[in-house]
Amino acid sequence: MRCPFCRIDNDRVVDSRSGEDGVTIRRRRECLACKRRFTTYERVEENPLRVIKKDGRRVPYEREKIRRGIEKACWNLNVSVEQIDHMVSTVESDAFEKYDREVPSSYLGELIMRELRKVNHVAYIRFASVYKEFKDVSEFMEVLEEFVKGRGALPAGVQNLMKVHAGHAPASTNESAAVTKDEVSRSRPKA
């Protein structure tokens, strides 16, 4: 393995452990040239899975695309790297368990939404708003209402948005606007 620091291909394995997900091996290595240590991960290369996109194209499955989508949904929220790693591993293992060669992107999207729903309400709504490609606000509100029925209460700002959309003005319009503006500014990822 080439050292990431000095670029010399001369190292030894100091420690090997099974990863938490049971499908990876974590190896600590020491470069014999510069004496610095680094970590590598090893996983079984399975049959290459392809993703069937909405338009029918088939593209190679990329674990990093799943990670990036989840990270964008969780941006600036109280979601740990470990939680993101767990979600990515769960989505990946479920996809590989159910499909041998090709997996529909819609299945991956639903798996991601399922995992985000368990971890963070706002991340779930963010991902759903992009994934579902809403045509108008009413479609978005349907998903919010469905979410509330299945999960329980949403943050106050989102509840107030739903009341306004349904034609029921909140008790204090100024208070609602302030909360909603604060919710939106905290939950919107940078482009």
C-alpha positions in Angstrom: 0.0 0.0 0.0 1.4 3.4 -0.9 1.9 5.7 2.1 -0.4 8.8 1.8 2.4 11.0 3.4 5.6 10.1 1.6 4.1 8.1 -1.3 6.6 5.2 -0.8 5.1 1.7 -1.3 6.7 0.0 1.7 4.6 -0.6 4.8 3.7 -3.2 7.4 0.3 -4.0 9.0 0.4 -3.1 12.7 -3.2 -4.0 13.6 -6.2 -5.6 11.9 -9.8 -5.5 13.2 -13.2 -6.3 11.8 -15.3 -3.2 11.2 -18.5 -2.5 13.2 -20.6 -3.5 10.2 -18.9 -6.9 9.9 -18.2 -6.4 6.2 -15.0 -4.4 6.4 -11.6 -4.9 7.9 -9.8 -1.9 9.4 -6.0 -2.1 9.1 -3.5 0.2 10.9 -0.3 0.4 8.8 3.1 1.9 9.4 5.2 3.2 6.6 8.7 1.8 6.8 10.2 4.8 5.0 8.8 7.7 7.0 7.5 5.8 10.1 4.1 7.5 10.0 0.9 5.4 10.6 -2.3 5.4 8.5 -5.5 3.4 8.3 -6.9 1.5 5.4 -10.2 -0.3 5.0 -10.7 -3.5 3.1 -14.1 -4.9 1.9 -15.1 -7.8 -0.3 -15.5 -6.8 -3.9 -18.9 -8.2 -4.8 -20.4 -8.4 -8.2 -20.6 -4.8 -9.4 -24.1 -3.5 -8.7 -25.6 -1.1 -11.2 -28.2 1.5 -10.4 -31.2 1.9 -12.7 -32.0 5.6 -12.9 -35.5 7.1 -13.4 -34.8 7.7 -17.1 -33.7 4.0 -17.6 -29.9 4.6 -17.7 -27.7 2.2 -15.8 -24.8 3.5 -13.9 -22.3 1.9 -11.5 -23.3 1.9 -7.9 -21.2 4.3 -5.9 -21.3 4.2 -2.1 -20.0 7.8 -1.9 -23.1 9.1 -3.7 -25.3 7.6 -1.0 -23.0 9.2 1.6 -23.1 12.6 -0.1 -26.9 12.5 -0.3 -27.2 11.7 3.4 -24.5 14.2 4.4 -26.3 17.0 2.5 -29.6 16.1 4.2 -27.9 16.1 7.6 -25.9 19.3 7.0 -25.7 21.6 10.1 -27.9 19.2 12.1 -27.0 17.2 15.2 -26.2 14.0 13.3 -22.9 12.3 14.1 -20.4 10.8 11.6 -21.1 7.4 13.2 -24.8 7.8 12.5 -24.1 8.7 8.9 -21.8 5.7 8.5 -24.4 3.4 10.0 -27.1 4.7 7.6 -24.8 4.3 4.6 -23.9 0.8 5.7 -27.6 -0.2 6.3 -28.7 1.2 2.9 -25.9 -0.6 1.1 -26.4 -3.9 2.9 -30.1 -3.9 2.3 -29.6 -3.1 -1.4 -27.0 -5.8 -1.9 -29.1 -8.3 0.0 -32.2 -7.8 -2.1 -30.6 -7.2 -5.6 -27.8 -9.1 -7.3 -27.0 -7.1 -10.4 -29.2 -4.0 -10.7 -31.1 -1.9 -8.1 -33.6 0.8 -9.0 -32.7 4.2 -7.8 -36.2 4.5 -6.3 -35.4 1.6 -4.0 -32.2 3.3 -2.8 -34.1 6.6 -2.3 -36.7 4.9 -0.2 -34.1 3.1 1.9 -32.3 6.4 2.5 -35.6 8.1 3.5 -36.4 5.2 5.9 -33.0 5.6 7.6 -33.1 9.4 7.8 -36.6 9.2 9.2 -35.3 7.2 12.2 -32.4 9.6 12.8 -33.6 13.2 12.2 -36.9 14.8 11.2 -35.4 17.8 9.4 -32.9 15.6 7.5 -35.8 13.4 6.4 -37.8 16.3 5.1 -34.8 17.8 3.3 -34.0 14.6 1.5 -37.7 14.0 0.7 -38.0 17.5 -0.8 -35.2 16.8 -3.3 -35.9 13.1 -3.9 -39.6 13.3 -4.5 -39.2 16.3 -6.9 -42.3 18.0 -5.7 -44.2 19.9 -8.4 -45.9 22.3 -6.0 -46.3 23.1 -2.3 -49.4 20.9 -1.9 -47.4 17.8 -2.8 -44.8 18.8 -0.2 -47.5 19.3 2.4 -48.9 15.9 1.7 -45.5 14.3 2.6 -45.3 16.5 5.7 -48.8 15.4 6.8 -47.9 11.8 6.1 -44.8 12.2 8.2 -46.7 13.7 11.1 -49.1 10.8 11.1 -46.3 8.2 11.2 -43.8 9.9 13.4 -45.4 12.4 15.8 -44.9 16.1 16.2 -42.7 18.2 13.9 -40.8 21.3 15.0 -43.0 24.3 15.7 -42.0 26.2 12.6 -42.9 23.3 10.3 -46.2 22.9 12.2 -47.0 26.6 11.7 -46.2 26.3 8.0 -48.7 23.4 7.7 -51.4 25.4 9.5 -50.8 28.4 7.2 -51.0 26.2 4.2 -54.2 24.6 5.4 -55.7 28.1 5.9 -55.5 28.2 9.7 -53.4 31.1 10.8 -51.2 30.5 13.9 -52.0 32.3 17.1 -49.3 34.9 16.6 -48.3 35.6 13.0 -45.1 37.4 14.0 -44.0 34.7 16.3 -44.7 32.1 13.6 -42.8 34.0 11.0 -39.8 34.3 13.3 -39.8 30.7 14.2 -40.3 29.6 10.6 -37.6 31.9 9.3 -35.2 30.6 12.0 -36.2 26.9 11.2 -35.5 27.6 7.5 -32.2 29.3 8.0 -31.0 26.5 10.3 -32.2 23.7 8.1 -31.2 24.9 4.6 -27.9 23.5 3.3 -25.6 25.8 1.3 -25.5 25.1 -2.4 
